[in-house]
Amino acid sequence: MLRYAIGLVALLTIFSSCESDFKLTGEYEEKPLIYGLLDPLDNPNAGGDGHLFRIQKAFLGEESAFVMALEPDSSYFRYEDLFVELIEYNGSTESNRWVLDTVMIANKDTGNPDDDVIDFFGPFQRLYKLNQNIRADRDYEVTLKKRPVNIPIGAMTIANMDTVTPIADSKTAIVDVSTLSFSRPSQNSGVSSSQRITLVNASRDYVNYILNFSSAERGKQYEVWMRFYYRELKGGVETLKSIRWLVQTIEVGTEGLIQVPVLSENFYSRIGSVVAQEAGVIRKIGRADGTLGDPFQEGLTQDLDLEVLIAGEELFAYIDINNPTNSTVLQDKPVYTNINNGLGVFSSRSKVEFVNKLHLSVESALELVDGQYTKELGFVIDPN
């Protein structure tokens, strides 16, 4: 919103350099804002809570943007006058049309009032929601239409709004995670020696482990996350704990095999920097025989989980342009949007989890017990 105001001020300065009296804000003009990320994992039939859209408006006004952003009425369209629709396409043919309904959330953080960042009103915010199942093999279009005067409030339907021209719209394809599968480790087999991640060899030297997986159709960017589990025994109470971190972010232009190295020394140094040294605390990992069970009730642990977060093309572009490394003090960032006649991003995302199968090799587990980064942290291999 601030960029929009600054850009207009600069434009007016250039074209009004010969005038001695002019207004910086000009005539009032609404600019639709749409933020929506479709994920098949949010489908009701997948146990999800449905698909949410943030739909508001940008505008120019006389007051500071810091002040105006805190007023809900300044950022909302009148919901009685706004018709929001999601259209599903099978190729070029419409296959479904749904009207989005409004829903209020009550957990929006309004931010730090003293950090010179434009925060927004909260904790209550109005969103738009779709309680329908989307498909990875379809395209979707979101459209915003305003109620014409000849249609009464509350009488907007797909039929009588069909001829109304949208004030903003956008279209996206869906990331299809059904094409993503791990080949190393193999997700199609049970727990075995081949499922053990070796980060330290028999000579106790660090060796990097290479993850291999096939790309997801229409996936543009991948974040690979790893979670390490251990059970902390403190004061007679045992608690399951974990550490999660980003292994690597990958941009993929074409479909194919993706290889991600797990840097072994970084694995141990990260755990050593996160887990605090505490006298008398025991931290249990795995079992000497490698057998499995419930990670908490029976005192066993699966050691490691993997998670791959996948972004569609438009979301990748939005993240890339807003990356701090892509601008300098001498160059302002461009504003990315794939919203026709508006601002924001409408795209797709999803994730694939690899859980409950991965263990550290014996040598890799022993490195946690007496290795240079973690030997003072009380890690033990569960003898039970």
C-alpha positions as CSV (number, residue, x, y, z in Angstrom):
1,M,0.0,0.0,0.0
2,L,2.8,2.4,0.8
3,R,4.6,1.6,-2.4
4,Y,1.5,2.5,-4.3
5,A,1.3,5.8,-2.6
6,I,5.0,6.6,-3.1
7,G,4.8,5.7,-6.8
8,L,1.9,8.0,-7.4
9,V,3.6,10.8,-5.5
10,A,6.7,10.5,-7.7
11,L,4.6,10.5,-10.8
12,L,2.7,13.6,-9.8
13,T,6.0,15.3,-9.0
14,I,7.4,14.7,-12.5
15,F,4.3,15.8,-14.4
16,S,3.5,18.8,-12.1
17,S,7.0,20.3,-11.9
18,C,5.7,23.6,-13.4
19,E,2.9,23.9,-11.0
20,S,3.2,25.6,-7.6
21,D,0.1,24.1,-6.0
22,F,-1.1,20.5,-6.4
23,K,-2.5,17.6,-4.4
24,L,-0.5,14.5,-3.7
25,T,-3.4,12.2,-3.2
26,G,-5.7,13.0,-6.2
27,E,-9.1,11.5,-6.6
28,Y,-10.2,8.5,-4.4
29,E,-9.6,5.2,-6.2
30,E,-10.0,1.7,-4.9
31,K,-7.4,-1.0,-5.8
32,P,-8.5,-4.6,-5.1
33,L,-6.1,-6.7,-3.1
34,I,-6.3,-10.5,-3.4
35,Y,-4.2,-13.1,-1.5
36,G,-5.1,-16.7,-1.9
37,L,-3.1,-20.0,-1.9
38,L,-4.9,-23.1,-3.0
39,D,-3.7,-26.4,-1.5
40,P,-5.5,-29.8,-2.0
41,L,-4.4,-30.7,1.6
42,D,-6.9,-28.0,2.7
43,N,-9.8,-29.9,1.1
44,P,-12.6,-30.9,3.5
45,N,-12.3,-34.5,2.1
46,A,-8.6,-34.5,3.1
47,G,-9.4,-33.4,6.7
48,G,-8.6,-29.7,5.9
49,D,-10.4,-26.6,7.0
50,G,-11.2,-25.3,3.5
51,H,-9.6,-22.6,1.4
52,L,-9.2,-19.0,2.7
53,F,-8.7,-15.8,0.7
54,R,-7.8,-12.4,2.0
55,I,-9.6,-9.8,-0.1
56,Q,-9.4,-6.1,0.7
57,K,-8.6,-2.8,-1.0
58,A,-5.7,-0.4,-1.3
59,F,-6.3,3.3,-1.6
60,L,-4.8,6.8,-1.3
61,G,-5.9,9.1,1.5
62,E,-4.9,12.3,3.3
63,E,-3.6,10.6,6.5
64,S,-0.4,8.6,7.1
65,A,-0.5,5.0,5.8
66,F,0.5,3.9,9.3
67,V,-2.7,5.4,10.6
68,M,-5.1,4.4,7.8
69,A,-3.9,0.7,7.9
70,L,-5.2,0.4,11.4
71,E,-8.8,1.2,10.4
72,P,-10.8,-1.8,9.2
73,D,-13.4,0.3,7.3
74,S,-10.6,1.8,5.2
75,S,-9.4,-1.6,4.0
76,Y,-12.6,-3.5,3.5
77,F,-15.0,-3.6,0.6
78,R,-18.6,-3.6,1.8
79,Y,-19.3,-7.3,2.0
80,E,-22.9,-6.7,1.0
81,D,-21.7,-5.3,-2.3
82,L,-18.9,-7.8,-3.1
83,F,-19.5,-11.0,-5.0
84,V,-16.5,-13.4,-4.9
85,E,-16.5,-16.5,-7.1
86,L,-14.1,-19.3,-7.7
87,I,-14.3,-21.0,-11.1
88,E,-12.9,-24.4,-11.9
89,Y,-11.6,-25.2,-15.4
90,N,-11.0,-28.6,-17.0
91,G,-8.8,-27.4,-19.8
92,S,-10.6,-24.4,-21.3
93,T,-14.1,-25.7,-20.1
94,E,-15.8,-24.5,-16.9
95,S,-16.5,-27.5,-14.7
96,N,-17.6,-25.8,-11.4
97,R,-18.5,-22.4,-10.0
98,W,-18.7,-21.6,-6.3
99,V,-19.5,-18.5,-4.4
100,L,-17.1,-17.7,-1.5
101,D,-18.7,-16.8,1.9
102,T,-17.2,-14.5,4.5
103,V,-15.7,-15.8,7.8
104,M,-14.1,-13.9,10.7
105,I,-10.8,-14.9,12.3
106,A,-9.8,-13.6,15.7
107,N,-6.1,-14.3,15.9
108,K,-4.4,-11.8,13.7
109,D,-1.4,-10.2,15.3
110,T,-1.4,-6.5,14.8
111,G,2.4,-6.3,15.1
112,N,4.7,-4.0,17.0
113,P,3.5,-0.4,17.1
114,D,7.0,1.0,17.6
115,D,8.9,-0.7,14.8
116,D,8.1,1.7,12.0
117,V,6.4,-1.0,10.0
118,I,2.9,-0.6,8.6
119,D,0.8,-3.1,10.5
120,F,-2.8,-3.9,9.9
121,F,-5.9,-4.0,12.1
122,G,-6.6,-7.0,14.3
123,P,-7.1,-9.3,16.0
124,F,-10.4,-9.7,14.0
125,Q,-10.2,-9.9,10.3
126,R,-12.8,-10.8,7.6
127,L,-11.7,-13.5,5.1
128,Y,-13.5,-15.3,2.3
129,K,-13.8,-19.1,2.5
130,L,-14.4,-22.0,0.1
131,N,-15.6,-25.3,1.6
132,Q,-15.2,-27.3,-1.5
133,N,-12.6,-29.8,-2.8
134,I,-10.2,-28.7,-5.4
135,R,-8.3,-30.9,-7.8
136,A,-4.7,-30.9,-8.8
137,D,-5.5,-31.6,-12.5
138,R,-7.7,-28.4,-12.8
139,D,-7.1,-24.7,-13.1
140,Y,-8.9,-22.1,-11.0
141,E,-9.9,-18.5,-11.4
142,V,-11.0,-16.1,-8.6
143,T,-13.2,-13.2,-9.6
144,L,-14.4,-10.1,-7.7
145,K,-17.6,-8.3,-8.8
146,K,-19.4,-5.4,-7.3
147,R,-23.2,-5.4,-6.9
148,P,-24.9,-3.2,-9.5
149,V,-27.7,-0.9,-8.2
150,N,-30.4,-2.9,-9.9
151,I,-29.7,-6.0,-7.7
152,P,-30.9,-5.7,-4.1
153,I,-28.6,-6.4,-1.2
154,G,-28.5,-10.1,-0.4
155,A,-29.9,-11.1,-3.9
156,M,-26.6,-11.7,-5.7
157,T,-26.4,-15.1,-7.3
158,I,-24.2,-16.8,-10.0
159,A,-27.1,-16.4,-12.4
160,N,-27.8,-12.7,-12.0
161,M,-24.2,-11.7,-11.5
162,D,-23.0,-13.6,-14.6
163,T,-23.0,-10.6,-16.9
164,V,-21.3,-8.3,-14.5
165,T,-17.7,-7.4,-15.4
166,P,-15.2,-8.4,-12.7
167,I,-13.4,-5.5,-11.0
168,A,-10.4,-7.9,-10.5
169,D,-9.6,-11.5,-11.3
170,S,-6.7,-14.0,-11.5
171,K,-6.1,-17.6,-12.6
172,T,-3.7,-20.3,-11.4
173,A,-2.8,-24.0,-11.9
174,I,-2.5,-26.4,-8.9
175,V,0.7,-28.1,-7.6
176,D,0.3,-31.8,-8.0
177,V,2.2,-33.7,-5.3
178,S,1.2,-37.1,-6.6
179,T,4.2,-37.1,-8.9
180,L,6.7,-36.4,-6.0
181,S,8.2,-39.5,-4.5
182,F,11.4,-40.2,-2.5
183,S,13.9,-42.7,-4.0
184,R,16.6,-42.1,-1.3
185,P,15.5,-42.9,1.3
186,S,12.8,-45.0,-0.3
187,Q,9.3,-44.1,0.8
188,N,7.8,-47.4,-0.6
189,S,9.5,-49.7,1.9
190,G,9.3,-50.3,5.6
191,V,12.0,-49.6,8.1
192,S,15.3,-51.3,7.2
193,S,19.0,-50.7,7.1
194,S,18.5,-48.9,3.8
195,Q,16.2,-46.4,5.6
196,R,19.0,-45.4,8.0
197,I,20.6,-42.0,7.4
198,T,24.3,-42.3,7.6
199,L,26.0,-39.0,8.6
200,V,29.1,-40.5,10.2
201,N,30.8,-43.6,8.8
202,A,32.5,-46.5,10.6
203,S,35.7,-44.5,10.9
204,R,33.7,-41.7,12.6
205,D,34.2,-39.3,9.7
206,Y,31.5,-36.9,8.6
207,V,29.8,-38.0,5.3
208,N,27.0,-36.0,3.7
209,Y,23.7,-37.8,3.0
210,I,22.0,-37.1,-0.4
211,L,18.2,-37.0,-0.5
212,N,16.7,-37.9,-3.9
213,F,13.1,-37.2,-4.9
214,S,11.2,-36.6,-8.1
215,S,9.6,-33.2,-8.6
216,A,6.0,-32.3,-8.2
217,E,4.1,-31.4,-11.4
218,R,3.8,-27.6,-11.6
219,G,6.0,-27.1,-8.6
220,K,8.4,-24.2,-9.0
221,Q,10.2,-24.0,-5.6
222,Y,10.9,-26.6,-2.9
223,E,11.8,-26.1,0.7
224,V,13.2,-29.3,2.3
225,W,12.8,-29.4,6.1
226,M,14.2,-31.9,8.6
227,R,13.0,-32.6,12.1
228,F,15.1,-34.4,14.7
229,Y,13.3,-36.1,17.7
230,Y,14.6,-36.9,21.1
231,R,13.1,-37.7,24.5
232,E,14.2,-35.5,27.4
233,L,14.3,-36.9,30.9
234,K,14.3,-34.1,33.5
235,G,13.3,-34.3,37.1
236,G,11.8,-37.7,36.5
237,V,9.5,-36.5,33.7
238,E,10.1,-37.6,30.2
239,T,9.1,-35.2,27.3
240,L,9.2,-35.8,23.6
241,K,11.0,-32.9,22.0
242,S,12.1,-32.0,18.4
243,I,14.2,-29.6,16.4
244,R,13.2,-28.5,12.9
245,W,15.3,-26.6,10.4
246,L,15.4,-25.8,6.7
247,V,17.9,-28.0,4.9
248,Q,17.8,-26.3,1.5
249,T,15.6,-24.2,-0.9
250,I,15.6,-25.3,-4.5
251,E,14.2,-23.6,-7.6
252,V,13.3,-26.1,-10.3
253,G,12.5,-25.1,-13.8
254,T,11.8,-28.5,-15.3
255,E,10.5,-31.8,-13.9
256,G,13.0,-34.5,-12.9
257,L,15.1,-35.8,-10.1
258,I,16.0,-33.4,-7.3
259,Q,19.0,-34.0,-5.1
260,V,19.5,-32.3,-1.7
261,P,22.6,-32.8,0.4
262,V,22.2,-33.1,4.2
263,L,25.4,-31.6,5.4
264,S,26.5,-33.9,8.2
265,E,28.7,-31.6,10.3
266,N,26.0,-28.9,10.1
267,F,23.5,-31.4,11.4
268,Y,25.4,-31.9,14.6
269,S,26.5,-28.3,15.0
270,R,22.9,-27.1,14.7
271,I,21.7,-29.5,17.4
272,G,24.6,-28.4,19.6
273,S,23.7,-24.8,19.2
274,V,19.9,-25.3,19.9
275,V,19.9,-27.8,22.8
276,A,21.0,-26.3,26.1
277,Q,23.5,-28.0,28.4
278,E,21.8,-28.9,31.7
279,A,23.2,-30.9,34.5
280,G,21.4,-34.1,35.3
281,V,19.3,-34.0,32.1
282,I,19.2,-37.2,29.9
283,R,18.2,-37.1,26.3
284,K,17.3,-40.4,24.8
285,I,17.6,-41.3,21.1
286,G,16.5,-44.5,19.3
287,R,17.2,-48.0,20.5
288,A,20.3,-50.1,20.2
289,D,18.4,-52.8,18.2
290,G,16.6,-50.2,16.1
291,T,13.1,-51.7,16.8
292,L,10.1,-49.4,16.6
293,G,7.0,-48.5,18.5
294,D,5.0,-45.6,19.6
295,P,7.5,-42.7,20.0
296,F,6.1,-41.5,23.3
297,Q,4.1,-44.2,25.1
298,E,6.7,-47.0,24.7
299,G,9.7,-44.7,25.0
300,L,10.9,-45.1,21.4
301,T,11.6,-42.5,18.7
302,Q,11.7,-42.5,14.9
303,D,14.6,-40.1,15.1
304,L,13.9,-38.1,11.9
305,D,11.1,-36.7,9.7
306,L,11.4,-35.0,6.3
307,E,9.0,-32.4,4.9
308,V,9.0,-30.8,1.4
309,L,7.0,-27.6,1.0
310,I,6.2,-26.8,-2.7
311,A,5.3,-23.4,-4.2
312,G,3.6,-22.8,-7.5
313,E,5.0,-20.5,-10.1
314,E,3.2,-17.3,-9.0
315,L,4.0,-17.8,-5.3
316,F,7.6,-18.4,-6.2
317,A,7.7,-15.1,-8.2
318,Y,6.1,-13.3,-5.3
319,I,8.7,-14.7,-2.8
320,D,11.6,-14.1,-5.2
321,I,10.7,-10.4,-5.8
322,N,10.2,-9.7,-2.1
323,N,13.5,-11.4,-1.2
324,P,15.6,-8.8,0.6
325,T,18.7,-9.8,-1.4
326,N,17.0,-8.7,-4.6
327,S,17.1,-5.0,-3.8
328,T,19.6,-2.4,-2.7
329,V,19.5,1.1,-1.2
330,L,19.7,2.4,-4.7
331,Q,17.0,0.3,-6.3
332,D,13.4,0.0,-5.1
333,K,11.8,-3.4,-5.5
334,P,9.1,-3.9,-8.2
335,V,5.7,-4.8,-6.9
336,Y,4.7,-8.3,-8.0
337,T,1.1,-9.1,-8.7
338,N,-0.7,-11.6,-10.9
339,I,-4.1,-10.0,-10.1
340,N,-5.7,-8.4,-13.2
341,N,-6.6,-4.8,-12.2
342,G,-5.4,-5.4,-8.6
343,L,-2.5,-6.3,-6.4
344,G,-1.6,-9.5,-4.6
345,V,-0.9,-13.1,-5.4
346,F,-3.2,-16.0,-6.3
347,S,-1.3,-19.3,-6.5
348,S,-0.9,-22.8,-5.3
349,R,1.2,-24.6,-2.7
350,S,1.3,-28.0,-1.0
351,K,3.6,-30.3,0.9
352,V,4.8,-33.9,1.2
353,E,5.8,-35.5,4.5
354,F,8.1,-38.5,5.0
355,V,7.5,-39.5,8.6
356,N,7.9,-42.4,11.0
357,K,10.4,-44.4,9.0
358,L,13.8,-42.7,9.3
359,H,16.5,-43.5,11.7
360,L,20.1,-42.5,12.2
361,S,22.7,-45.2,11.6
362,V,24.5,-46.5,14.7
363,E,27.6,-44.5,14.1
364,S,25.6,-41.4,13.4
365,A,23.7,-41.8,16.7
366,L,27.0,-42.4,18.6
367,E,28.2,-39.0,17.3
368,L,25.4,-37.4,19.2
369,V,26.5,-39.2,22.4
370,D,30.2,-38.3,22.3
371,G,30.8,-36.0,19.2
372,Q,32.5,-32.7,19.4
373,Y,29.3,-30.6,19.1
374,T,26.9,-32.6,21.4
375,K,28.9,-34.7,23.9
376,E,28.0,-32.3,26.8
377,L,24.3,-32.5,26.1
378,G,23.4,-35.8,27.8
379,F,22.4,-37.8,24.7
380,V,22.2,-41.5,25.2
381,I,21.1,-44.4,23.0
382,D,18.1,-45.9,24.8
383,P,19.2,-49.4,26.1
384,N,15.7,-50.7,26.8
